[in-house]
Amino acid sequence: MWRSCLASAFRTALACTIVGSATLYGPEWILRHVGFPAFSYVTVILIINDATLGDTLRACWLALYATCQSVGPAILTLRLIGPARLSAATTALAATLAAFVVVLPNSSTHLVAKRIALGQIVLIYVIAYIKGAETEPLMHPLQVAASTALGVIACVLALVVPLPRLATCEVKQSSKEIGQNVTTRVKLYMKAFCAEDATSAMASVSQARELARSSSKLYQTIKRYQPSMKWERLPFKLWRWQNVNDNKKGDKLQSMEIALRGMEMVLASKYLIPASLLPGEVKDGLKNIQERVILSIRRVNNSPQPSVTPETDPEQPDECLQTLQEIPGTPQDLPFYFFLFCLRLLETISMAKPEENKVKGPANSKSRSWISDWDRKRVMPALKLSLSLGLAILLGSVYSKPNGYWAGLPVAISFAAAREATFKVGNVKAQGTVIGTVYGVMGCFVFQRFLPVRFLSLLPWFIFSSLLSKSRMYGQAGGISAAIGAVLILGRKNFGQPSEFAIDRIIETFIGLSCSIMVELIFQPTRAANVAKLELSRSFHALYECASLFGAKASKAEIMESQKKLKSHLNKLKKFTEEAQAEPSFWFSPFNVTCYEKLFKSLSKMADLLQFSGHAIGFLGEQGKAKSSQCKEILSDVDKDLKSLTESIGLLAKSFEEITLLKSLDALEKALIKNDISWDIELGKTPNPSFSGPATEPEKILETYLQHCRGVMDGIFRVEEEGEEHKVDKSEVVLSLSALGFCVERMGKEAIEIEEIVKEVVQSENPSSHVNLHEISCKIRSLYK
């Protein structure tokens, strides 16, 4: 992280130095056309934050697009109205309308382009209002455009000197580190699996867990820089083949994560493998499989590979797995078989061709028209931002006409397309602005007579700002505000006393942020806690759909698509939970963040187990091509057991989807009384299974399932003895059936855990009521019957 922060700070300082040198010591024609050096610095900070050459080349196009959106209409507006006729109200109105047009195409325009365009709108209209009749309707907007162009050019030069920082190299390096990370984790998991005591096993698991956290950051790096790679193809066609390969590398390595999570799932339960299941020849065979997986990972990363031996030849059968001919006698042995299944799955994924790992979703042939831009999801962000900007400009200009644009600029350059934690983001922006401005004032005081030295004092501040951007406390919003706060004072001259400017800017910034918060509360009063609650209900609905597909004989593509949808909802649930945790409670009841985090973990495990079940069914389907009709009839009993469990989980998820949407139990009772409905507890018995109790349903299903699995293997042996011409890989069938048994057991346990947590959530929302989930579900069904 230190290396990344130093590199980012150096490039930022270099770009700001280029801007400062051009505006302070440059020729007269630059000083005449670049009328707003402050916005050149703002443009640099917006673009160069952790950027690559591809990012800056894309920023050239984005800045041009933003300028066309803002400068062109502004020239026409100023010619029609006339700068001399502008008042605080008309200026705010013009900026509001222009901002609404810029923000409206929510998904089709890049965020950087919108921020640059909004910043230009603030400067064009507010400066025109300040100068009045002295403003030239044509040259004034062009000076804003020239100031933007200077900042973009400085960013490109800073990313080229002394050596270009390429997105291609970043992705390639991250892919290489992920390959090493996955290889090390496989070795650690195998070491823990073969360990003779629980202490050494957990030590290896802890190391692997830390590596898993770092790998998620590397995947984020790849995702961050992949869009920038195509912008480097034109000037660097030599790297084009690397672009394609690195895209496939990242996707293939990330597809291995599911198998690694399954291996960790077994080892994290502190399950110690019995010595009888791990004789010496089995350990040797597992080491051979491990070496084959590592070789496959090295092939993906084009790393140096040792010569292939008969033991590591992927075409050779696994002798240790071939010994698995019987279904485990007790459920306690299922983790052993599931670990081997995950190892086999990891090997299959690592050796598969790239197109085999890609699951094609249903084609979306729905055409989009300009009318779709006017839906609520697009209009609401545009409306909120434009009103915030207009109100900030109006109040800022009323407070101080010469400095009114400093109230609008923070609103413009901090625009976010996605929902944010309003109070937290406003707080970190205010803090970042204050500490950056204070640092700038102190720098001016210390280096008052040495203007070049003031630029050098920006380097340590940019390092500090980079650290702030990567911290959980401040994030990118706080880091950018801190950097801009300092550079606007240290990078300019002839703007008055630094202390007076600092006070005016802090007050104007506070006005702008207050307007943003006020408009957000008026137009989106929904608490983040309520949004998290709604997303929890949607996650349960996605779980219901995903579980229902297992009993519907759906295709592999449909199952994978439903699992992808479930993962998407869980990611949103995590995001909204973090947002609700950062939100102040005020007079509302505190958000139960602990329960929501537990639910996220349990639902994530459930999603993984359903994915493992899908892979196991896929392996069985491949073996099913060689089976006789008699074997297929025997396998139908196993299908019924899995269908029974997934139906129970689906119905339970459907029940929780309805329960978590309840505003309160009192509101439910009032609705029943108002509609004169007498609820019947018999309505809930069949469709609302409960996994809690002395003799739980999953244990019964698992016991029946294992009996049917033994029947499957006996049937396969009997068919082979009768002389069937097709041979079946019995070890593959044993591993797949045992893996399904492990998933059955764990899904039952997770269902019990989820049921208890949901009950705790409902109880925390209704502290004065006795919570009975089955009874609540019956009342809901009676109400909507």
Secondary structure, DSSP 8 states (H G I E B T S, - for coil): -HHHHHHHHHHHHHHHHHHHHHHHHS-HHHHHH---HHHHHHHHHHHHTT--HHHHHHHHHHHHHHHHHHHHHHHHHHHHH-GGG--HHHHHHHHHHHHHHHHSSTTTS-HHHHHHHHHHHHHHHHHHHHHGGG--TTHHHHHHHHHHHHHHHHHHHHHHSSS---HHHHHHHHHHHHHHHHHHHHHHHHHHHT-SSHHHHHHHHHHHHHHHHHHHHHHHHHHHHHHHHGGGTTT-GGGHHHHHHHHHHHHHHHHTHHHHHHHHHHHHTT----GGG--HHHHHHHHHHHHHHHHHHHHHTT-------GGG-TTS--HHHHT--S--SSGGGHHHHHHHHHHHHHHHHHHS-HHHH------------GGGGGSHHHHHHHHHHHHHHHHHHHHHHHH-GGGTHHHHHHHHHT--SS---HHHHHHHHHHHHHHHHHHHHHHHHHTTT-HHHHHHTHHHHHHHHHHHHHSTTTHHHHHHHHHHHHHHHHT--SSS-HHHHHHHHHHHHHHHHHHHHHHHHHH----HHHHHHHHHHHHHHHHHHHHHHTTTT--HHHHHHHHHHHHHHHHHHHHHHHHHHHS--TTS----HHHHHHHHHHHHHHHHHHHHHHHHHHHHHHHHTT--HHHHHHHHHHHHHHHHHHHHHHHHHHHHHHHHT-S-HHHHHHHHHHTT----GGGGTTT-----SSS-HHHHHHHHHHHHHHHHHHHHHHHHHTT-SS---HHHHHHHHHHHHHHHHHHHHHHHHHHHHHHHHHHHH-TTS---HHHHHHHHHHH--
